[in-house]
Amino acid sequence: MLTIEPLDAACGAQVRGVDLTRDLSDSLMRALTQALYDHRVLVIKDQRLDKASYYRFGEQWGDPIAHVLDHMRMKDFPAMMTIGNTEERDKDDTVRNGAALWHTDQSYEAVPASATMLYSVIVPRVGGQTHFADMVAAYEALDDETRDRADRMTVGHLYGQTRLRADEYAVTPLQGDRQVEAVPTCWHPLVRVHPVTGRKALYAVGHGAFRIRGMDDAEASDFLFRIKEHCVQPRFVYAHGYEVGDVCIFDTLSTMHRASPIGLPDSIDDDRARLLWRISVRGLPAVHRAAAA
Ligand SMILES: [Fe+2]
């Protein structure tokens, strides 16, 4: 039987009693999408998925996105990526830790991701969490004056631009002119109204956010950094430690996230080995598209 229990944390809920290889019904998807919008992050426990069944689940949430880092796409599923430390390319620290900074998936594109999911295949004994900041709660906790200013701001985003905290790593670098040209500067409101819930949230003040329309760049950088520091306070953050079989899905319009830094294992049997499969999507879940049509 399907159960959805809020986590004892700033945000998130745990889902049990569902087998995603057998049930992708509209009634299940309505329950899951509603839970995601209520809690921002869902952890669906005890799944046993192959790539094809995971991808079918991903498609229920929107249109899967082929990542601008096209050299990191899965060969058989171009809109899926691996995240971890078990592949040859992951020996490169800038790749392996390229998500160990606060960010919002595809915020550097004109139509950003609306949800991302991570399926846990190999789990390290220590480390390897994903940290989520609840950007609705962070927005609502702003003082009145800052909230009024934020409501009227438009932010410029460019891949690779960021002011890092001391504990953050740089994003995985783009490779070559083709990738650079694919993601020119784009603009998003600093405060987004959620397309389903209508709730306001601060949007994407981590990686990529570098400019505010009508503001001097240095002043904008200071302001965006200050807002990022506000959003990532422990009172707004849930750190998820994975078990094998977790599908962790998050509303990217209402959260920011970051990975923990990932060490290198000596072998795939090492306690530090880690592997997640990632799918990001654009647009509305199929059950909401049907309702809107
Ligand atoms: Fe991410």
Residues whose N, C-alpha, C, O or C-beta is under 5 A from the ligand:
A	BS01	LIG	A99 D105
